[in-house]
Amino acid sequence: MKIFLAGPLPTSMGSGGVAVFTLNLAKKLVALGYDVRVFTDRKSLKACNDQGLEVDDIHRVRHFVRTMQPDVIISSLWYSLFFMGFKHVYKIHLVHGFTNLRSYTNVKFALMIMVDRVLRRSFQEFLANSEFTRLVNEEIYGQKIDGVFRIGLLDSEIASLVDNASQSAKKDEVLYVGRLVKAKNVDRIIEAYGAAIKSVSCQLHIVGYGPERGALQASTQECADVIFEGAKDHRVVADDYRRARVFISLNPTEPFGITYLEALLANDFIIAPNVGGQVELLRQFPERVSLVNVTNKQEVTRAIEKGLQASFKCFSDQYDPKVFSYDRTVKEILKNEK
């Protein structure tokens, strides 16, 4: 089967969740024997020479569709706009989240809803990355969703995360990994961490980039135990997960949140909002998780204190991490294709 896959890819300046997903899905499709060609933006194109994939500029994709005639197109975000009008190919649009007014202006908010409705008429399937994403799109925005796929991890990533992830190897570190934007509530993480009772050696490590970094760093100038590490290659972050005792991320509108899965396999205690797409995964492991009201500083602080004292077996000793592999993801995306 010939598959065209379109979306962002990780760059040296950052690796957002959809970019990492696109890369990992491409690698798994190739490993499973599919004939795969990836299309991305020019900035990502320059950074993906070492991935062993056939990658082209998204602006040339219409030529490739006409000449190579793929069997299936899998696309995300605005990349799907380039496939409008092609009726001879089966097209799947992957919905990685939903529009909200905290992240977008009123004009952009309305424009994105209009674009989704136009795409819906051109694509045979819309698949959401969680039941939460499906619910918001269908019940609030009236956007039909045909099914749900679950994001996973590559086998190599699973092995890297579970290797040497015992509690005895952990340090008194609290970890955040993600973009530094208002929706992520990193300021609330810093405030709750500052109020927690913790050891002298405890540190909060913030890995990521974004427009809020300057303001967040300014607010912690006198806090030597809050460390901003900037953007990191996604392949390096496994070391941070294995070292940290607690992982925290507080976006209550998170569509899925791959970082929670990474932290889970690395044997971190996880603090997450009590609403959002991540709840579907994390509620299965109550002894390893605190689901909190992100607006309640005392509740988040208590969760940090609990996490720093928590002790449990290695995740891989109690559960099979391979159930979270991309094999499952591919099957769910291509379930209607033979």
Summary of the structure (lengths in Angstrom):
residues: 338
radius of gyration: 20.2
end to end distance: 8.8
largest distance: 63.6
contacts: 1124
relative contact order: 0.13
helix: 43%
strand: 18%
